[in-house]
Amino acid sequence: MVAAFGGLLFGYDWVVIGGAKPFYEPYFDLVGPDKAWLSGWAMSSALAGCLAGALVSGAFTDSLGRKKMLVFAAVLFTASAIWTALSQSFTAFITARILGGIGIGLASNVSPIYIAEVSPTSMRGKFVSLNQLTIVIGVLAAQVVNLLIYNYSPIDREATADVILNSWSGQYGWRWMFAAETVPAGLFMLLALVIPESPRWLLQRNRSEQAEDVLRKIGGSEYAALEVADIAETCAAGTETVSYRELLEPKLLKIIGLGVFIAMFQQWCGINVIFNYAQEIFSAAGYDVSGMMFNIVITGIVNLLFTFVAIHTVDRWGRRPLMLLGSGGLMVTYAILGACYYYEVKGFVVLVVVLTAIACYAMTLAPITWVLLSEIFPNRVRGAAMSLCVSALWIACFALTATFKPINVALGASGTFWLYGFICLIGFVVLYFKVPETKNKSLEEIERDWT
């Protein structure tokens, strides 16, 4: 749960800026067509930090350890929240957002790795899925905090930029939206200081006594002895520095290629456009502003509820069936959604189809991707390999967000979702032929099977 705090801060930091946007924009003079690119940079600057954090996390995670990187990510989240809240200039605001993005990049890499490496085999899927659950909780927390702070001094919907600038929300409210993150970030930092280091990383550093002590706390003396013996076979103890040339070995390259595909497919399955462009999607379905706002809340609730379904099923049904269910289910759902737009079916039917797509994603591709990525790489190169995949995920996230509007203009809403459905078909085929089951296998068994 402590490691999963990284996911909660990931979700909160990623979403909080959306609620603050109407208020910090007048403050930093970002209003108007001529300031559109500055406004876009304010919204997306954290993404640059995410990519940077993901790229460097692999080397530091493998060399310094999982625990230290969790603590460092918590420090970055805390510093970013305080710095953003106190920003007096646009440059300071952007710098603080990039700092928070680096924290997201680190947490999105290190949290699932740490959880996988300390979890007993039979519960590993459930525990890694907690990371996705806390991401979703962080998203909802940001939405709730933004709403509560806004309601303290609400502004008329038709208010001008000058009115907003001179209001409490325009001067201070948006700052408190960011500052609120210091509470969970500070708690994460304190708790991360007292959790043990990953036993698998300790064994790579020839610190077998410490590793055995950690494993003994998890499962008892017999469990610890068996795990130490099993892990030692795959850790190549005594060789502490990971050579990135190792990632180019044919066997490893094949696994990394699959990991990159899984990471990018989680984004390019298209579900995140529903979250990022919910207003446009529901508007095209005939909903007014109040209806759109209500539907957005419903999508968040469904996303949360079906993440619990994933936690309940991942170690029972297995990773492979859930990934196939997700890709196949989204393919069918997008076909129906595209048909709704093509035949101009509007209102409640579209809402039901959209919620079905979100439910399908929340219980399959969203959490299980993180589970698989934390499992499939060998112990010695897990941090480096995971960082490549997480970097690919963030690049895919950016590409998906950046291309949705042009694709939507070119193909229309129906054609856009049919395109995403075709991508899901490709994903289903690749997953069917390339992804074996990892349920009930230790990380070392998976390593021996795959390499």
C-alpha positions in Angstrom: 0.0 0.0 0.0 2.9 2.4 0.7 4.4 1.7 -2.7 0.9 2.1 -4.3 0.9 5.7 -2.9 3.0 6.5 -5.9 0.0 5.6 -8.1 -2.3 7.8 -6.0 0.0 10.8 -6.4 0.4 9.9 -10.1 -3.4 10.1 -10.6 -3.8 13.3 -8.5 -1.0 15.2 -10.1 -2.1 14.2 -13.6 -5.7 15.4 -13.2 -5.6 18.3 -10.7 -4.4 20.8 -13.4 -7.7 20.4 -15.3 -9.8 21.8 -12.5 -7.3 24.6 -11.8 -7.0 25.6 -15.5 -9.9 28.2 -15.6 -8.2 30.1 -12.7 -4.5 30.0 -13.3 -4.9 30.9 -17.0 -6.1 34.5 -16.2 -3.5 34.8 -13.5 -0.6 34.0 -15.9 -2.3 35.8 -18.8 -2.9 32.7 -20.9 -6.3 33.7 -22.2 -6.9 34.4 -25.9 -6.2 32.7 -29.2 -2.7 34.2 -29.4 -1.9 32.5 -26.1 -3.2 29.0 -27.1 0.2 27.5 -27.4 1.2 28.7 -23.9 -2.0 27.3 -22.5 -1.3 24.0 -24.1 2.3 24.0 -22.8 0.9 24.6 -19.3 -1.4 21.6 -19.6 1.2 19.3 -21.2 4.5 20.4 -19.5 4.2 17.6 -16.9 4.2 15.1 -19.8 7.8 16.2 -20.6 8.7 15.5 -17.0 6.9 12.1 -17.2 9.0 11.0 -20.1 12.3 12.3 -18.6 11.5 10.5 -15.3 10.6 7.3 -17.0 13.8 7.3 -19.1 16.2 7.9 -16.2 14.3 5.7 -13.7 15.7 2.5 -15.0 19.3 3.2 -14.4 18.7 4.7 -11.0 16.3 2.0 -9.9 18.7 -0.8 -10.7 21.8 1.0 -9.2 20.4 2.8 -6.2 17.5 0.5 -5.3 13.7 0.6 -5.4 13.2 2.1 -2.0 15.4 5.2 -2.5 13.6 5.9 -5.8 10.2 5.7 -4.1 11.4 8.2 -1.5 12.9 10.5 -4.2 9.6 10.4 -6.1 7.7 11.4 -3.0 10.1 14.3 -2.4 9.5 15.5 -6.0 5.7 15.3 -5.6 5.9 17.3 -2.4 8.3 19.9 -3.8 6.2 20.2 -7.0 3.0 20.7 -5.0 4.4 23.4 -2.8 6.3 25.1 -5.7 3.3 25.2 -8.0 1.1 26.6 -5.3 3.6 29.4 -4.5 4.4 30.2 -8.1 4.4 33.9 -9.0 5.6 33.6 -12.5 4.7 31.4 -15.5 8.3 30.1 -15.7 8.2 29.0 -12.0 4.8 27.3 -12.6 6.1 25.3 -15.6 9.3 24.3 -13.8 7.3 23.0 -10.9 4.9 21.1 -13.2 7.9 19.4 -15.0 9.3 18.5 -11.6 6.0 16.8 -10.7 6.0 15.1 -14.1 9.4 13.6 -13.3 7.8 12.3 -10.1 5.0 10.7 -12.1 7.5 9.1 -14.5 9.5 7.6 -11.6 6.4 6.4 -9.7 4.8 4.8 -12.7 8.0 2.8 -13.1 9.1 2.0 -9.6 5.9 1.4 -7.7 4.7 -1.6 -9.7 8.3 -3.1 -9.8 8.6 -2.8 -6.0 5.1 -4.3 -5.4 5.8 -7.2 -7.7 9.2 -8.0 -6.1 7.9 -8.1 -2.5 4.6 -9.9 -3.2 4.1 -13.6 -2.7 3.4 -15.4 -6.0 -0.2 -16.2 -5.3 -1.1 -12.6 -4.5 1.2 -10.7 -6.9 -1.4 -9.8 -9.5 -3.8 -8.5 -6.8 -1.2 -6.4 -5.1 0.2 -4.9 -8.4 -3.3 -4.1 -9.4 -3.6 -1.9 -6.2 -1.3 0.5 -8.1 -4.0 1.0 -10.7 -6.6 1.3 -8.0 -4.8 4.1 -6.3 -4.3 5.9 -9.6 -8.0 5.9 -10.1 -8.6 7.0 -6.5 -6.0 9.8 -7.1 -7.9 11.0 -10.1 -11.2 11.1 -8.2 -9.6 12.8 -5.2 -8.3 15.6 -7.5 -11.7 16.0 -9.0 -13.4 16.2 -5.5 -10.7 18.6 -4.1 -11.0 20.8 -7.1 -14.8 20.9 -6.8 -14.8 21.6 -3.0 -12.2 24.4 -3.3 -14.2 25.9 -6.3 -17.4 25.7 -4.3 -15.8 27.8 -1.5 -16.0 30.8 -3.8 -18.0 29.9 -6.9 -17.8 32.0 -10.1 -20.6 32.6 -12.6 -20.2 30.5 -15.7 -20.2 33.6 -17.9 -17.6 35.5 -15.8 -14.9 37.3 -17.8 -11.2 36.6 -17.4 -10.8 39.9 -15.4 -13.6 38.9 -13.0 -11.9 35.5 -12.5 -8.5 37.1 -12.0 -9.8 39.4 -9.3 -11.7 36.7 -7.5 -10.5 34.5 -4.6 -10.4 31.5 -6.9 -8.3 33.4 -9.4 -5.8 34.5 -6.9 -5.7 31.7 -4.3 -8.1 28.9 -5.0 -6.1 27.3 -7.8 -3.1 27.4 -5.5 -4.9 25.3 -2.8 -5.8 22.8 -5.5 -2.1 22.0 -6.0 -1.1 22.5 -2.4 -3.6 19.9 -1.2 -1.3 17.3 -2.8 1.3 17.9 -0.1 -0.8 15.9 2.4 -0.6 12.5 0.6 2.8 13.3 -0.8 4.2 14.1 2.6 2.7 10.9 4.1 4.1 8.9 1.2 7.6 10.3 1.8 7.5 9.5 5.6 6.1 5.9 5.0 8.5 5.2 2.2 11.4 5.8 4.6 10.3 2.9 6.8 9.5 0.2 4.3 12.2 -2.5 3.5 14.2 -2.6 0.3 13.2 -5.1 -2.4 14.7 -8.5 -1.4 15.5 -9.2 -5.1 17.5 -6.0 -5.4 19.3 -6.8 -2.1 20.3 -10.3 -3.4 21.7 -8.7 -6.6 23.9 -6.6 -4.3 25.1 -9.7 -2.3 23.1 -8.6 0.7 21.6 -12.0 1.3 21.1 -11.7 5.0 19.1 -8.5 4.6 17.1 -10.1 1.8 16.3 -13.1 3.8 15.2 -11.0 6.8 12.7 -9.1 4.5 11.4 -12.4 3.1 11.1 -13.8 6.6 8.8 -11.0 7.6 6.7 -11.6 4.5 6.3 -15.4 4.7 8.3 -17.0 7.5 11.6 -18.7 7.7 10.9 -21.6 5.4 9.4 -19.3 2.7 12.5 -17.0 3.0 15.0 -19.9 2.6 13.2 -21.2 -0.5 12.9 -17.8 -2.0 16.5 -16.8 -1.4 17.7 -20.0 -3.1 15.4 -19.5 -6.1 16.1 -15.8 -6.6 19.9 -16.3 -6.3 19.9 -18.6 -9.3 18.6 -15.7 -11.6 20.2 -12.7 -10.0 23.8 -13.3 -11.1 24.9 -12.2 -7.7 28.2 -10.4 -7.7 27.6 -8.4 -10.8 26.1 -5.2 -9.6 26.1 -3.0 -12.7 23.5 -3.5 -15.4 24.9 -3.2 -18.9 22.3 -1.8 -21.3 23.8 -3.9 -24.0 22.2 -6.8 -22.3 18.8 -5.5 -23.4 19.9 -6.0 -27.0 20.4 -9.7 -26.6 18.0 -11.6 -28.8 16.1 -13.3 -26.0 15.8 -10.1 -24.0 15.0 -8.0 -27.0 12.1 -10.2 -27.8 10.6 -9.8 -24.3 11.2 -6.1 -24.3 9.6 -5.7 -27.7 6.5 -7.5 -26.3 6.6 -5.2 -23.2 6.8 -2.1 -25.3 3.8 -3.3 -27.4 1.7 -4.1 -24.3 2.5 -0.6 -22.9 1.7 1.3 -26.1 -1.4 -0.8 -26.7 -2.8 0.1 -23.3 -2.8 3.7 -24.6 -3.6 3.1 -28.3 -6.6 1.0 -27.5 -8.2 4.5 -27.4 -10.0 4.6 -24.1 -8.1 7.6 -22.7 -9.6 9.8 -25.4 -12.9 9.3 -23.6 -11.4 10.8 -20.5 -9.4 13.5 -22.2 -12.1 14.6 -24.6 -15.3 13.5 -22.7 -16.8 16.9 -23.3 -16.6 16.6 -27.1 -17.7 13.0 -27.1 -20.8 13.5 -25.1 -21.6 16.8 -26.9 -21.6 14.9 -30.2 -24.0 12.4 -28.5 -26.4 15.3 -27.9 -25.8 16.1 -24.2 -25.8 19.7 -22.8 -23.3 21.0 -20.4 -24.9 19.8 -17.2 -25.4 16.4 -18.8 -21.8 16.2 -19.8 -20.6 17.1 -16.3 -22.8 14.4 -14.8 -21.7 11.8 -17.3 -18.0 12.6 -16.6 -18.6 11.9 -12.9 -20.4 8.6 -13.8 -17.4 7.5 -15.9 -15.1 8.1 -13.0 -17.3 6.0 -10.6 -17.5 3.1 -13.1 -13.7 3.3 -13.6 -13.2 2.9 -9.9 -15.7 0.1 -9.3 -14.5 -2.1 -12.1 -10.9 -1.7 -11.0 -12.0 -3.6 -7.9 -13.3 -6.4 -10.3 -9.7 -6.6 -11.7 -8.2 -6.9 -8.2 -10.7 -9.8 -7.5 -10.1 -11.7 -10.7 -6.4 -11.2 -11.8 -5.1 -14.0 -9.7 -8.1 -16.2 -10.3 -8.8 -15.8 -14.0 -5.2 -15.0 -15.0 -3.5 -12.2 -16.9 -3.9 -13.6 -20.4 -7.7 -14.1 -20.3 -8.2 -10.7 -18.9 -6.0 -9.0 -21.6 -7.8 -10.9 -24.3 -11.2 -10.0 -22.8 -10.2 -6.3 -22.7 -8.9 -6.1 -26.3 -11.8 -8.2 -27.7 -14.4 -6.4 -25.6 -13.2 -3.0 -26.6 -13.1 -4.0 -30.3 -16.8 -5.0 -30.1 -17.8 -2.0 -28.0 -16.1 0.5 -30.4 -17.8 -1.1 -33.3 -21.2 -0.5 -31.6 -20.1 3.1 -30.5 -19.0 3.9 -34.1 -22.4 2.7 -35.4 -24.2 4.9 -32.9 -22.4 8.0 -34.2 -22.8 6.8 -37.8 -26.6 6.3 -37.5 -26.9 9.4 -35.2 -28.1 7.4 -32.2 -27.9 9.8 -29.3 -28.4 10.2 -25.6 -28.7 7.3 -23.1 -27.6 4.6 -25.5 -24.3 6.3 -26.2 -23.7 6.7 -22.5 -24.3 3.0 -21.8 -21.9 2.0 -24.6 -19.2 4.4 -23.3 -19.6 3.2 -19.8 -19.3 -0.4 -21.0 -16.0 0.5 -22.8 -14.7 2.1 -19.6 -15.8 -0.9 -17.4 -14.1 -3.3 -19.8 -10.9 -1.3 -19.8 -10.8 -0.8 -16.0 -11.1 -4.5 -15.2 -8.6 -5.6 -17.9 -6.1 -3.6 -19.9 -5.7 -0.7 -17.3 -4.4 -2.8 -14.4 -3.2 -6.0 -16.0 -0.8 -4.1 -18.2 1.1 -2.9 -15.1 1.0 -6.5 -13.7 2.5 -8.0 -16.8 5.2 -5.3 -17.2 6.3 -5.8 -13.6 6.5 -9.6 -14.1 8.0 -10.5 -17.5 11.5 -9.1 -17.2 14.5 -10.8 -15.6 15.4 -9.7 -12.1 18.7 -8.0 -13.1 17.4 -5.8 -15.8 13.8 -5.3 -14.6 14.3 -1.6 -13.8 16.0 -0.7 -17.1 13.6 -2.8 -19.2 10.6 -1.4 -17.3 11.8 2.2 -17.9 11.9 1.6 -21.6 8.3 0.3 -21.6 7.0 3.1 -19.4 8.7 5.6 -21.6 7.0 4.0 -24.6 3.7 4.2 -22.7 4.1 8.0 -22.2 5.1 8.6 -25.8 2.0 6.6 -26.9 -0.2 8.6 -24.4 1.1 11.9 -26.0 0.6 10.6 -29.5 -3.0 9.4 -28.7 -3.9 12.7 -27.2 -2.3 14.8 -30.0 -3.8 12.8 -32.8 -7.4 12.4 -31.6 -8.7 15.8 -32.9 -7.1 15.5 -36.4 -8.3 11.9 -36.8 -11.8 12.9 -35.5 -11.9 15.7 -38.1 -10.7 13.4 -40.9 -12.8 10.3 -40.1 -15.6 11.7 -38.0 -16.6 10.2 -34.6 -17.8 6.9 -36.1 -14.6 6.4 -38.2 -12.4 7.3 -35.3 -13.8 4.7 -33.0 -13.8 2.1 -35.8 -10.1 2.8 -36.2 -9.5 2.3 -32.5 -11.6 -0.9 -32.8 -9.2 -2.1 -35.6 -6.2 -1.4 -33.3 -7.9 -3.5 -30.6 -8.2 -6.3 -33.2 -4.5 -6.1 -33.9 -3.9 -6.1 -30.1 -6.1 -9.2 -29.6 -4.2 -11.1 -32.3 -0.7 -10.2 -30.9 -1.7 -11.0 -27.3 -3.3 -14.3 -28.3 -0.2 -15.6 -30.0 2.6 -13.9 -28.0 1.5 -13.6 -24.3 1.7 -16.8 -22.2 0.1 -17.0 -18.8 2.1 -15.8 -15.7 -0.5 -16.6 -13.0 0.8 -18.7 -10.1 4.4 -18.5 -11.3 7.2 -16.8 -9.3 9.2 -14.1 -11.0 12.1 -16.5 -11.2 9.9 -19.2 -12.9 8.7 -16.7 -15.4 12.3 -15.6 -16.1 13.4 -19.2 -16.7 10.4 -19.9 -19.0 10.9 -16.8 -21.0 14.7 -16.7 -21.3 
